Amino acid sequence: MTATPLNANATSTVAALIVAAGSGSRMGGAIPKQFIELNGIPILRYTLEKFQTCTAVDQIYIILPKAFMVYADIFPKEWRIKKFVKAIIGGPERHDSVWAGLQGLAEEVDIVLIHDGVRPFLSHRIIRDSIAAAERCGAAVVGLTPTDTVKYIQRDRVEKTVDRRHVLLAQTPQTFARGVIMDAYRLAKQNESFSTDDAALVEQAGGAVAVVPGDWRNIKITSPEDLIVAQAILDAENRCE
């Protein structure tokens, strides 16, 4: 797969596709984790506000569980997410949800950021850098180099120590030229070779993926322990305001 460069003189239409269709089984609560509240505000709202307040993003689409589609009216009215375009019903697996979301994008969208709804602490810097990298390369992944030593294991035995300088802990958003990610998903569907990572599908298709430096605060909230860290980050952000 070869990415088609976007016209450098043209202004891209950028959409954020927020994946918030999970059940949150690892959290063990009665409601999906994206609707758990921190300081009285749902995690998903914090995430959406980051894209709402970033001028580089034009449109916001949200993938939801079917039972939570009633939020489609709440997003623009009560939560004041004015860039919200529509909510899309998620599928049984993450790749089903993302594919449904990609198919629901407006025709004019050139660049799409695919982001976990439970990563509420991403920065505008990450959003902007990801868009610029996708415009140049066709695909971009945000990530961190691990600080711990990395071991490659098989059957509970260490096979070798991996040079961590060549390892990336992937985060989201993962950002793509629309045609690149659509083609990668079509190929994955054809070969039934899906992944929990969208950039992996572009790699699979032979496409190049640029790396954007991530941020340790850009955590994915999936467990009760993550809520403790999230509250600490939120408290620190509030103290700095």
Secondary structure as UniProt FT lines:
FT   TURN            8..9
FT   STRAND          14..19
FT   TURN            25..28
FT   HELIX           33..35
FT   STRAND          37..38
FT   TURN            39..40
FT   STRAND          41..42
FT   HELIX           43..52
FT   TURN            55..56
FT   STRAND          59..64
FT   HELIX           66..68
FT   TURN            69..70
FT   HELIX           71..77
FT   TURN            82..83
FT   STRAND          84..89
FT   HELIX           94..103
FT   TURN            107..108
FT   STRAND          111..116
FT   TURN            117..118
FT   TURN            120..121
FT   HELIX           124..137
FT   STRAND          139..144
FT   STRAND          150..154
FT   TURN            155..156
FT   STRAND          157..162
FT   HELIX           164..166
FT   STRAND          169..177
FT   HELIX           178..191
FT   HELIX           198..204
FT   TURN            205..206
FT   STRAND          210..213
FT   TURN            216..217
FT   HELIX           224..240
//
